[in-house]
Amino acid sequence: MSLRGKDFRCELDPDLHERLRVMAEFQDNDIASLGAKLLEKAIVGEFHEFTLLADRLARCGIVRNDAEGRGK
């Protein structure tokens, strides 16, 4: 049994909503489940890019680490 995640709501462009509906219908899935799956994939990808950039910036000395930035 899996735990339900936290609730998040957003508005989609009508054209994107229709595309999501078509994909969900094709996969015999509901829009909310497919939308959540696609959003999770996008967040994982974006966060990966973010961490790579943060690491590169830190190696170049462009950003401070968290402890320095918070005055600790």
DSSP file (Angstrom, degrees, kcal/mol; ACC not computed):
  #  RESIDUE AA STRUCTURE BP1 BP2  ACC     N-H-->O    O-->H-N    N-H-->O    O-->H-N    TCO  KAPPA ALPHA  PHI   PSI    X-CA   Y-CA   Z-CA
    1    1 A M              0   0    0      0, 0.0     2,-0.3     0, 0.0     0, 0.0   0.000 360.0 360.0 360.0 127.6    0.0    0.0    0.0
    2    2 A S        -     0   0    0      1,-0.0     2,-0.3     0, 0.0     0, 0.0  -0.656 360.0-115.9 -96.7 153.7    1.5    3.3   -1.0
    3    3 A L        -     0   0    0     -2,-0.3     2,-0.2     1,-0.1    -1,-0.0  -0.654  30.2-114.2 -85.9 141.5    1.0    6.6    0.9
    4    4 A R        -     0   0    0     -2,-0.3     3,-0.1     1,-0.1    -1,-0.1  -0.538  33.9-128.3 -73.5 138.5   -0.8    9.4   -0.8
    5    5 A G        -     0   0    0     -2,-0.2     2,-0.1     1,-0.2    -1,-0.1  -0.132  36.0 -71.8 -79.0 179.4    1.4   12.4   -1.5
    6    6 A K        -     0   0    0      1,-0.1     2,-0.2    -2,-0.0    -1,-0.2  -0.420  55.2-104.3 -72.5 148.6    0.8   16.0   -0.6
    7    7 A D        +     0   0    0     -2,-0.1     2,-0.3    -3,-0.1    -1,-0.1  -0.526  41.9 172.9 -76.8 138.4   -1.9   17.9   -2.5
    8    8 A F        -     0   0    0     -2,-0.2     2,-0.4     2,-0.0     0, 0.0  -0.976   7.9-170.1-145.5 130.8   -0.9   20.4   -5.2
    9    9 A R        +     0   0    0     -2,-0.3     2,-0.3     2,-0.0    -2,-0.0  -0.953  10.9 163.1-125.3 143.9   -3.1   22.1   -7.6
   10   10 A C        -     0   0    0     -2,-0.4     2,-0.4     2,-0.0    -2,-0.0  -0.961  35.1-110.6-149.1 166.6   -2.3   24.2  -10.7
   11   11 A E        -     0   0    0     -2,-0.3     2,-0.3     6,-0.0    -2,-0.0  -0.853  29.5-156.3-102.8 137.9   -4.0   25.6  -13.7
   12   12 A L        -     0   0    0     -2,-0.4    -2,-0.0     1,-0.0     0, 0.0  -0.827  28.5-100.3-110.4 150.5   -3.1   24.3  -17.2
   13   13 A D     >  -     0   0    0     -2,-0.3     4,-2.5     1,-0.1     3,-0.3  -0.450  39.4-118.6 -58.6 139.0   -3.4   25.9  -20.5
   14   14 A P  H  > S+     0   0    0      0, 0.0     4,-2.1     0, 0.0     5,-0.1   0.853 113.8  52.6 -55.3 -36.7   -6.5   24.5  -22.1
   15   15 A D  H  > S+     0   0    0      2,-0.2     4,-2.0     1,-0.2     5,-0.1   0.907 110.7  46.9 -66.2 -40.3   -4.5   23.0  -25.0
   16   16 A L  H  > S+     0   0    0     -3,-0.3     4,-2.5     2,-0.2    -1,-0.2   0.881 110.1  53.6 -68.4 -37.1   -2.2   21.3  -22.6
   17   17 A H  H  X S+     0   0    0     -4,-2.5     4,-2.5     2,-0.2    -2,-0.2   0.910 108.6  49.6 -62.1 -41.4   -5.1   20.0  -20.6
   18   18 A E  H  X S+     0   0    0     -4,-2.1     4,-2.5    -5,-0.2    -2,-0.2   0.907 110.3  50.0 -64.8 -41.7   -6.6   18.5  -23.7
   19   19 A R  H  X S+     0   0    0     -4,-2.0     4,-2.5     1,-0.2    -2,-0.2   0.919 111.3  49.3 -62.3 -42.5   -3.3   16.8  -24.6
   20   20 A L  H  X S+     0   0    0     -4,-2.5     4,-2.7     1,-0.2    -2,-0.2   0.908 110.3  51.1 -62.4 -41.9   -3.1   15.4  -21.1
   21   21 A R  H  X S+     0   0    0     -4,-2.5     4,-2.6     2,-0.2    -2,-0.2   0.915 110.3  48.9 -61.3 -44.1   -6.7   14.1  -21.4
   22   22 A V  H  X S+     0   0    0     -4,-2.5     4,-2.4     2,-0.2    -2,-0.2   0.924 113.2  46.6 -63.6 -45.1   -6.0   12.4  -24.7
   23   23 A M  H  X S+     0   0    0     -4,-2.5     4,-2.0     2,-0.2    -2,-0.2   0.917 113.4  48.9 -64.2 -42.4   -2.8   10.8  -23.3
   24   24 A A  H  <>S+     0   0    0     -4,-2.7     5,-3.2     1,-0.2     4,-0.2   0.914 112.0  48.7 -63.6 -42.8   -4.6    9.6  -20.2
   25   25 A E  H ><5S+     0   0    0     -4,-2.6     3,-1.2     3,-0.2    -1,-0.2   0.909 110.3  51.4 -63.1 -42.1   -7.5    8.2  -22.2
   26   26 A F  H 3<5S+     0   0    0     -4,-2.4    -1,-0.2     1,-0.3    -2,-0.2   0.875 113.5  44.3 -62.7 -37.7   -5.1    6.4  -24.5
   27   27 A Q  T 3<5S-     0   0    0     -4,-2.0    -1,-0.3    -5,-0.2    -2,-0.2   0.364 112.6-119.7 -88.2   5.3   -3.3    4.8  -21.5
   28   28 A D  T < 5S+     0   0    0     -3,-1.2     2,-0.3    -4,-0.2    -3,-0.2   0.934  74.6 124.4  53.9  49.4   -6.6    4.0  -19.8
   29   29 A N      < -     0   0    0     -5,-3.2     2,-0.2    -6,-0.1    -1,-0.2  -0.832  65.2-103.4-130.6 164.6   -5.6    6.3  -16.9
   30   30 A D     >  -     0   0    0     -2,-0.3     4,-2.1     1,-0.1     5,-0.2  -0.645  29.2-117.8 -93.1 157.0   -7.1    9.3  -15.2
   31   31 A I  H  > S+     0   0    0     -2,-0.2     4,-3.1     1,-0.2     5,-0.2   0.882 110.7  54.2 -59.5 -42.8   -5.9   12.8  -15.8
   32   32 A A  H  > S+     0   0    0      1,-0.2     4,-2.4     2,-0.2    -1,-0.2   0.913 110.0  46.0 -62.1 -44.1   -4.8   13.4  -12.2
   33   33 A S  H  > S+     0   0    0      2,-0.2     4,-2.2     1,-0.2    -1,-0.2   0.931 116.6  43.7 -65.5 -45.5   -2.6   10.3  -12.0
   34   34 A L  H  X S+     0   0    0     -4,-2.1     4,-2.6     2,-0.2     5,-0.2   0.914 113.6  51.6 -67.1 -41.5   -0.9   10.9  -15.4
   35   35 A G  H  X S+     0   0    0     -4,-3.1     4,-2.5    -5,-0.2    -2,-0.2   0.910 110.6  48.5 -60.4 -42.8   -0.5   14.6  -14.6
   36   36 A A  H  X S+     0   0    0     -4,-2.4     4,-2.5    -5,-0.2    -1,-0.2   0.909 111.5  50.2 -63.8 -42.0    1.2   13.8  -11.3
   37   37 A K  H  X S+     0   0    0     -4,-2.2     4,-2.0     2,-0.2    -2,-0.2   0.921 113.1  45.4 -63.1 -44.5    3.5   11.3  -12.9
   38   38 A L  H  X S+     0   0    0     -4,-2.6     4,-2.2     2,-0.2    -2,-0.2   0.889 112.9  50.4 -67.7 -39.3    4.5   13.8  -15.6
   39   39 A L  H  X S+     0   0    0     -4,-2.5     4,-2.6    -5,-0.2    -2,-0.2   0.908 109.3  51.5 -64.7 -41.4    5.0   16.6  -13.1
   40   40 A E  H  X S+     0   0    0     -4,-2.5     4,-2.5     1,-0.2    -2,-0.2   0.914 109.9  49.6 -61.3 -42.8    7.2   14.3  -10.9
   41   41 A K  H  X S+     0   0    0     -4,-2.0     4,-2.1     1,-0.2    -1,-0.2   0.909 111.8  48.4 -62.4 -41.6    9.4   13.4  -13.9
   42   42 A A  H  X S+     0   0    0     -4,-2.2     4,-2.8     2,-0.2     5,-0.2   0.910 111.6  49.2 -65.6 -42.2    9.8   17.1  -14.8
   43   43 A I  H  X S+     0   0    0     -4,-2.6     4,-2.8     2,-0.2     5,-0.2   0.919 110.4  50.3 -64.5 -43.8   10.7   18.0  -11.2
   44   44 A V  H  X S+     0   0    0     -4,-2.5     4,-2.0     2,-0.2    -1,-0.2   0.929 113.9  45.7 -60.2 -44.7   13.3   15.3  -11.0
   45   45 A G  H  X S+     0   0    0     -4,-2.1     4,-2.1     2,-0.2    -2,-0.2   0.928 114.7  46.2 -64.7 -46.0   14.8   16.4  -14.3
   46   46 A E  H  X S+     0   0    0     -4,-2.8     4,-2.4     1,-0.2    -2,-0.2   0.893 112.2  51.0 -64.6 -40.3   14.8   20.1  -13.4
   47   47 A F  H  X S+     0   0    0     -4,-2.8     4,-2.7     2,-0.2    -1,-0.2   0.879 107.7  53.5 -66.8 -36.4   16.3   19.4   -9.9
   48   48 A H  H  X S+     0   0    0     -4,-2.0     4,-2.2    -5,-0.2    -2,-0.2   0.944 110.7  46.0 -61.1 -47.6   19.0   17.3  -11.4
   49   49 A E  H  X S+     0   0    0     -4,-2.1     4,-2.4     1,-0.2    -2,-0.2   0.906 111.9  53.0 -59.8 -41.9   20.0   20.2  -13.7
   50   50 A F  H  X S+     0   0    0     -4,-2.4     4,-2.7     1,-0.2    -2,-0.2   0.915 109.4  47.1 -60.1 -46.0   19.8   22.6  -10.8
   51   51 A T  H  X S+     0   0    0     -4,-2.7     4,-2.3     2,-0.2    -1,-0.2   0.874 110.9  52.1 -68.1 -35.9   22.1   20.5   -8.6
   52   52 A L  H  X S+     0   0    0     -4,-2.2     4,-2.2    -5,-0.2    -1,-0.2   0.934 112.5  45.4 -63.1 -44.7   24.6   20.1  -11.5
   53   53 A L  H  X S+     0   0    0     -4,-2.4     4,-2.7     2,-0.2     5,-0.2   0.915 112.0  51.3 -64.5 -43.9   24.6   23.9  -12.0
   54   54 A A  H  X S+     0   0    0     -4,-2.7     4,-2.3     1,-0.2    -1,-0.2   0.904 110.6  49.3 -61.2 -41.3   25.0   24.6   -8.3
   55   55 A D  H  X S+     0   0    0     -4,-2.3     4,-2.4     2,-0.2    -1,-0.2   0.913 111.6  48.6 -63.5 -43.3   27.9   22.2   -8.1
   56   56 A R  H  X S+     0   0    0     -4,-2.2     4,-1.6     1,-0.2    -2,-0.2   0.925 112.2  48.4 -63.3 -44.3   29.6   23.8  -11.0
   57   57 A L  H  <>S+     0   0    0     -4,-2.7     5,-2.5     1,-0.2     6,-0.7   0.898 111.2  50.4 -63.3 -40.7   29.1   27.3   -9.6
   58   58 A A  H ><5S+     0   0    0     -4,-2.3     3,-1.0     1,-0.2    -1,-0.2   0.902 108.4  52.1 -64.5 -41.2   30.5   26.2   -6.2
   59   59 A R  H 3<5S+     0   0    0     -4,-2.4    -1,-0.2     1,-0.3    -2,-0.2   0.835 110.0  49.8 -63.8 -31.4   33.6   24.7   -7.8
   60   60 A C  T 3<5S-     0   0    0     -4,-1.6    -1,-0.3    -5,-0.2    -2,-0.2   0.539 114.6-118.9 -83.3  -6.6   34.2   28.0   -9.6
   61   61 A G  T < 5S+     0   0    0     -3,-1.0    -3,-0.2    -4,-0.5    -2,-0.1   0.672  79.0 124.1  78.3  17.1   33.8   29.9   -6.3
   62   62 A I      < +     0   0    0     -5,-2.5     2,-0.3    -6,-0.2    -4,-0.2   0.810  69.7  38.1 -81.1 -30.2   30.8   31.8   -7.6
   63   63 A V  S    S-     0   0    0     -6,-0.7     2,-0.2    -9,-0.2    -2,-0.1  -0.886  78.8-127.1-120.9 153.1   28.4   30.8   -4.9
   64   64 A R        -     0   0    0     -2,-0.3    -6,-0.1     1,-0.1     2,-0.0  -0.583  34.2-102.6 -89.7 158.6   28.9   30.3   -1.2
   65   65 A N     >  -     0   0    0     -2,-0.2     4,-2.2     1,-0.1     3,-0.3  -0.334  40.5 -97.8 -75.3 168.4   27.9   27.1    0.6
   66   66 A D  H  > S+     0   0    0      1,-0.2     4,-1.5     2,-0.2     6,-0.2   0.865 120.4  52.9 -56.1 -44.7   24.7   27.1    2.7
   67   67 A A  H  4>S+     0   0    0      1,-0.2     5,-2.1     2,-0.2     4,-0.2   0.897 112.4  44.8 -63.6 -40.5   26.4   27.7    6.1
   68   68 A E  H >45S+     0   0    0     -3,-0.3     3,-1.1     1,-0.2    -1,-0.2   0.896 111.0  54.0 -68.8 -39.2   28.2   30.7    4.8
   69   69 A G  H 3<5S+     0   0    0     -4,-2.2    -1,-0.2     1,-0.2    -2,-0.2   0.748 109.1  48.4 -68.1 -23.8   25.2   32.2    3.1
   70   70 A R  T 3<5S-     0   0    0     -4,-1.5    -1,-0.2    -5,-0.2    -2,-0.2   0.380 114.0-113.5 -98.3   4.0   23.1   31.9    6.2
   71   71 A G  T < 5       0   0    0     -3,-1.1    -3,-0.2    -4,-0.2    -2,-0.1   0.723 360.0 360.0  76.2  21.0   25.7   33.6    8.5
   72   72 A K      <       0   0    0     -5,-2.1    -4,-0.2    -6,-0.2    -5,-0.1   0.449 360.0 360.0 -82.9 360.0   26.4   30.5   10.6
